[in-house]
Structure formats: C-alpha cells, structure tokens
C-alpha cells in the first residue's frame, strides 16, 4: 500500500512541477512592433533584383569548351528520378 501511495505522490509532484515550469517554457512576444524578420525593408529590392536575373539564367550558355556535352547536361536533372524508379524496381524484384 505504501508503494502505491508514494508513486501517486511522485506523479502528483511531477505534474505540479510541470505546471509550475510551463509558463517559462514559452518565449514571450516582443513588447514593441518589429518587422517579421530582419531586413524586411529591403525585401522589395531583393525581389526586384531576383526578377531581373531570372531571364538571364534561363538563357545561360555553357562555355565553349563544354558545348559538346550539352545533351548530357540536359539529361542530368532527370537522373535522381531514374534512381528512385530503380529503387522501386529493385524492391519489387526482391519482394519487398
């Protein structure tokens, strides 16, 4: 009987300590109004610069030394999908 009573007191003590520490576990909101993140004022400038660069990136060319490898470079982004499909094929052949 004493073992059950001490375990109940232990659970109660842990719950009381948890509730006592609960308010300090959360970060308090700032007292003043601040932007959502640092540098929010320059966000429009960064977006405009990124929009100006995107068309140039789409028209990028390989250096002259590597123009012969252009077909291989065009296929390279698809390779991870082939590895994923190969993993499923392997699992199907093994029997999951």
Backbone as a chain_set.jsonl record, in Angstrom:
{"seq": "XXXXXXXXXXXXXXXXXXXXXXXXXXXXXXXXXXXXXXXXXXXXXXXXXXXXXXXXXXXXXXXXXXXXXXXXXXXXXXXXXXXXXXXXXXXXXXXX", "coords": {"N": [[0.814, -1.186, 0.0], [1.975, 1.218, 0.723], [3.775, 1.56, -1.337], [2.167, 2.114, -3.575], [1.037, 4.487, -2.767], [3.238, 6.205, -2.583], [4.051, 6.289, -5.253], [1.87, 7.546, -6.392], [2.049, 10.011, -5.148], [4.458, 10.829, -6.22], [3.846, 11.066, -8.951], [1.967, 13.117, -8.747], [3.637, 15.156, -7.72], [5.39, 15.504, -9.889], [3.611, 16.403, -11.852], [2.764, 18.837, -10.68], [5.2, 20.243, -10.631], [5.669, 20.357, -13.371], [3.51, 21.937, -14.27], [4.151, 24.234, -12.911], [6.519, 25.016, -14.165], [5.697, 25.406, -16.747], [4.818, 28.041, -17.795], [7.284, 29.339, -18.183], [8.374, 28.015, -20.291], [7.718, 28.956, -22.772], [8.382, 31.419, -25.266], [8.179, 34.844, -24.757], [6.145, 37.295, -26.398], [7.468, 40.045, -28.341], [7.767, 43.338, -26.925], [7.58, 45.653, -28.44], [6.525, 46.773, -31.699], [7.865, 45.087, -34.378], [9.437, 44.39, -37.56], [8.562, 41.38, -39.407], [10.826, 39.864, -39.953], [14.387, 40.371, -39.873], [15.657, 42.805, -42.086], [13.436, 43.235, -43.62], [12.733, 45.612, -44.786], [14.323, 45.932, -47.039], [13.336, 44.034, -48.71], [11.762, 44.321, -51.032], [13.606, 45.346, -52.823], [15.363, 43.193, -53.08], [13.681, 41.289, -54.248], [13.107, 42.515, -56.679], [15.665, 42.547, -57.831], [16.147, 39.796, -58.056], [14.139, 39.095, -59.862], [15.055, 40.396, -62.1], [17.306, 38.932, -62.736], [16.486, 36.351, -63.317], [15.515, 35.909, -66.066], [17.974, 35.996, -67.392], [19.301, 33.779, -66.369], [17.821, 31.727, -67.469], [18.575, 31.814, -70.091], [21.182, 30.985, -70.094], [24.411, 29.917, -71.233], [26.584, 27.191, -71.98], [30.132, 27.164, -71.409], [32.442, 27.481, -74.186], [34.183, 25.29, -74.32], [32.703, 23.206, -73.337], [30.453, 22.804, -74.861], [30.037, 20.587, -76.444], [29.154, 18.698, -74.655], [26.534, 19.317, -74.109], [24.059, 17.825, -74.62], [24.254, 15.83, -72.631], [24.281, 17.35, -70.311], [21.723, 18.371, -70.408], [20.227, 16.147, -69.718], [20.987, 15.478, -67.15], [19.499, 16.595, -64.83], [17.346, 14.813, -64.606], [18.244, 12.399, -63.682], [18.103, 11.711, -60.786], [15.408, 10.93, -60.564], [15.356, 8.616, -62.092], [16.977, 6.992, -60.47], [15.304, 6.745, -58.236], [13.141, 5.329, -59.376], [14.542, 3.023, -60.056], [15.102, 2.037, -57.512], [12.524, 1.271, -56.646], [12.028, -0.725, -58.558], [14.012, -2.548, -57.895], [13.186, -3.238, -55.282], [10.76, -4.442, -55.905], [11.635, -6.653, -57.326], [13.028, -8.026, -55.368], [11.05, -8.549, -53.563], [9.902, -6.958, -51.642]], "CA": [[0.0, 0.0, 0.0], [2.846, 2.39, 0.793], [4.383, 1.722, -2.658], [1.203, 2.769, -4.445], [0.832, 5.86, -2.306], [4.41, 7.011, -2.922], [4.068, 6.514, -6.693], [0.853, 8.543, -6.672], [2.607, 11.305, -4.734], [5.508, 11.164, -7.179], [3.163, 11.551, -10.149], [1.395, 14.415, -8.407], [4.732, 16.117, -7.618], [5.885, 15.771, -11.242], [2.602, 17.233, -12.512], [2.812, 20.184, -10.098], [6.424, 20.891, -11.122], [5.477, 20.643, -14.795], [2.627, 23.095, -14.396], [4.853, 25.407, -12.385], [7.53, 25.415, -15.146], [5.093, 25.583, -18.058], [4.855, 29.413, -18.349], [8.631, 29.754, -18.575], [8.807, 27.226, -21.442], [7.361, 29.644, -23.998], [9.021, 32.711, -25.486], [7.221, 35.932, -24.658], [6.146, 38.141, -27.589], [8.196, 41.305, -28.129], [6.957, 44.431, -26.396], [7.405, 46.669, -29.471], [6.239, 46.267, -33.031], [9.042, 44.94, -35.216], [9.111, 43.657, -38.785], [8.507, 39.935, -39.24], [12.198, 39.387, -39.918], [15.347, 41.436, -40.132], [15.854, 43.087, -43.496], [12.154, 43.288, -44.324], [12.644, 46.863, -45.525], [14.992, 45.751, -48.322], [12.782, 42.869, -49.388], [11.309, 44.658, -52.383], [14.808, 45.489, -53.637], [15.87, 41.856, -53.363], [12.757, 40.644, -55.185], [13.307, 43.145, -57.988], [16.947, 42.072, -58.356], [15.99, 38.393, -58.436], [13.319, 39.056, -61.069], [15.872, 40.859, -63.21], [18.332, 37.935, -63.043], [15.875, 35.09, -63.745], [15.568, 35.681, -67.52], [19.351, 35.737, -67.8], [19.652, 32.41, -66.0], [17.152, 30.821, -68.396], [19.281, 31.866, -71.362], [22.601, 30.737, -69.857], [25.07, 29.025, -72.179], [27.791, 26.524, -71.498], [31.367, 27.683, -72.028], [32.723, 26.865, -75.482], [34.862, 24.006, -74.161], [31.755, 22.187, -72.894], [29.265, 22.785, -75.715], [29.875, 19.22, -76.946], [28.482, 17.911, -73.621], [25.221, 19.9, -73.849], [22.999, 16.825, -74.459], [24.391, 15.162, -71.334], [23.897, 18.331, -69.293], [20.272, 18.48, -70.444], [19.625, 14.952, -69.115], [21.435, 15.313, -65.765], [18.499, 16.814, -63.773], [16.371, 13.723, -64.55], [18.873, 11.202, -63.114], [17.568, 11.263, -59.492], [14.122, 10.239, -60.758], [15.685, 7.26, -62.524], [17.439, 6.232, -59.309], [14.127, 6.426, -57.437], [12.441, 4.241, -60.051], [15.374, 1.83, -59.931], [14.922, 1.509, -56.157], [11.25, 0.552, -56.628], [12.193, -1.935, -59.353], [14.812, -3.478, -57.092], [12.349, -3.738, -54.197], [9.773, -5.349, -56.477], [12.284, -7.897, -57.692], [13.405, -8.706, -54.132], [9.805, -8.977, -52.931], [9.631, -6.041, -50.528]], "C": [[0.865, 1.261, 0.0], [3.512, 2.643, -0.557], [3.447, 2.43, -3.616], [1.003, 4.228, -4.051], [2.015, 6.742, -2.694], [4.469, 7.26, -4.43], [3.003, 7.549, -7.089], [1.341, 9.931, -6.269], [3.69, 11.767, -5.699], [4.887, 11.717, -8.465], [2.568, 12.932, -9.907], [2.482, 15.489, -8.34], [5.283, 16.482, -8.993], [4.901, 16.665, -11.992], [2.63, 18.673, -11.995], [4.046, 20.924, -10.591], [6.301, 21.248, -12.599], [4.598, 21.845, -15.016], [3.281, 24.375, -13.896], [5.866, 25.933, -13.41], [6.946, 25.737, -16.519], [5.136, 27.02, -18.579], [6.245, 29.853, -18.799], [9.137, 28.999, -19.798], [8.548, 27.935, -22.761], [8.039, 31.004, -24.059], [7.935, 33.783, -25.469], [7.26, 36.767, -25.937], [6.889, 39.447, -27.3], [7.243, 42.413, -27.704], [6.678, 45.49, -27.465], [7.103, 46.006, -30.805], [7.527, 46.255, -33.844], [8.623, 44.251, -36.502], [9.174, 42.143, -38.534], [9.898, 39.323, -39.205], [13.123, 40.551, -40.239], [15.529, 41.611, -41.63], [14.567, 43.168, -44.279], [12.036, 44.555, -45.164], [13.269, 46.723, -46.905], [14.457, 44.594, -49.129], [12.372, 43.189, -50.812], [12.504, 44.827, -53.32], [15.355, 44.123, -54.022], [14.982, 41.128, -54.364], [12.936, 41.22, -56.583], [14.615, 42.677, -58.621], [16.848, 40.624, -58.818], [15.167, 38.274, -59.721], [14.111, 39.507, -62.289], [16.884, 39.806, -63.652], [17.725, 36.665, -63.636], [15.885, 34.915, -65.263], [16.984, 35.4, -68.012], [19.76, 34.312, -67.479], [19.008, 31.422, -66.958], [17.872, 30.772, -69.741], [20.773, 31.575, -71.222], [23.145, 29.733, -70.875], [26.258, 28.376, -71.502], [29.001, 27.208, -72.103], [31.692, 26.884, -73.301], [33.379, 25.496, -75.367], [33.879, 22.877, -73.884], [30.493, 22.113, -73.743], [29.012, 21.375, -76.241], [29.11, 18.351, -75.944], [27.075, 18.426, -73.313], [24.103, 18.857, -73.754], [23.053, 16.09, -73.117], [23.932, 16.089, -70.218], [22.386, 18.495, -69.261], [19.589, 17.318, -69.735], [19.942, 14.846, -67.624], [20.366, 15.593, -64.708], [17.492, 15.681, -63.614], [16.936, 12.498, -63.831], [18.355, 10.804, -61.732], [16.228, 10.549, -59.607], [14.374, 8.814, -61.213], [16.191, 6.409, -61.37], [16.281, 5.859, -58.394], [13.351, 5.27, -58.063], [13.228, 2.935, -59.983], [15.243, 1.209, -58.545], [13.613, 0.751, -56.056], [11.335, -0.743, -57.424], [12.973, -2.987, -58.581], [13.963, -4.073, -55.96], [11.3, -4.711, -54.733], [10.399, -6.687, -56.845], [12.695, -8.703, -56.465], [12.167, -9.232, -53.427], [9.45, -8.166, -51.697], [10.062, -6.705, -49.249]], "O": [[0.526, 2.252, -0.647], [3.791, 3.791, -0.903], [3.891, 3.27, -4.398], [0.821, 5.093, -4.907], [1.828, 7.893, -3.088], [4.893, 8.336, -4.852], [3.214, 8.334, -8.013], [1.08, 10.913, -6.964], [3.823, 12.962, -5.964], [5.355, 12.722, -9.002], [2.657, 13.813, -10.763], [2.289, 16.599, -8.836], [5.61, 17.643, -9.24], [5.315, 17.587, -12.694], [2.53, 19.618, -12.778], [3.962, 22.103, -10.935], [6.765, 22.302, -13.032], [4.9, 22.69, -15.859], [2.999, 25.464, -14.396], [6.06, 27.143, -13.524], [7.645, 26.29, -17.368], [5.474, 27.205, -19.748], [6.362, 30.667, -19.715], [10.219, 29.304, -20.3], [9.114, 27.544, -23.782], [8.244, 31.657, -23.036], [6.891, 33.628, -26.104], [8.336, 36.931, -26.512], [6.936, 39.9, -26.156], [6.07, 42.422, -28.075], [5.647, 46.16, -27.407], [7.392, 44.827, -31.009], [8.197, 47.279, -33.983], [7.58, 43.6, -36.547], [9.774, 41.695, -37.558], [10.12, 38.348, -38.487], [12.709, 41.568, -40.794], [15.548, 40.622, -42.364], [14.605, 43.169, -45.509], [11.307, 44.568, -46.156], [12.789, 47.339, -47.857], [15.057, 44.206, -50.132], [12.62, 42.39, -51.715], [12.413, 44.481, -54.498], [15.766, 43.917, -55.164], [15.486, 40.422, -55.237], [12.917, 40.479, -57.565], [14.663, 42.436, -59.827], [17.403, 40.263, -59.857], [15.471, 37.44, -60.574], [13.855, 39.039, -63.399], [17.282, 39.784, -64.817], [18.399, 35.967, -64.393], [16.244, 33.831, -65.724], [17.165, 34.636, -68.96], [20.497, 33.696, -68.249], [19.592, 30.374, -67.237], [17.776, 29.773, -70.453], [21.549, 31.882, -72.127], [22.439, 28.827, -71.316], [26.857, 28.931, -70.58], [28.913, 27.773, -73.193], [31.256, 25.743, -73.454], [33.162, 24.632, -76.216], [34.178, 21.716, -74.161], [29.549, 21.416, -73.371], [27.858, 21.009, -76.462], [28.482, 17.369, -76.339], [26.479, 17.993, -72.326], [23.253, 18.984, -72.873], [22.016, 15.767, -72.539], [23.263, 15.651, -69.282], [21.819, 18.736, -68.196], [18.489, 17.479, -69.206], [19.21, 14.171, -66.899], [20.327, 14.855, -63.724], [16.839, 15.594, -62.574], [16.167, 11.634, -63.409], [18.174, 9.606, -61.511], [15.943, 9.649, -58.817], [13.684, 7.894, -60.773], [15.869, 5.223, -61.294], [16.274, 4.765, -57.829], [12.95, 4.338, -57.365], [12.639, 1.861, -59.865], [15.271, -0.014, -58.413], [13.575, -0.315, -55.441], [10.774, -1.757, -57.011], [12.636, -4.171, -58.609], [14.017, -5.278, -55.712], [10.987, -5.704, -54.076], [9.769, -7.734, -56.695], [12.711, -9.933, -56.512], [12.231, -10.264, -52.759], [8.762, -8.661, -50.804], [9.93, -6.12, -48.174]]}, "num_chains": 1, "name": "protein.A"}
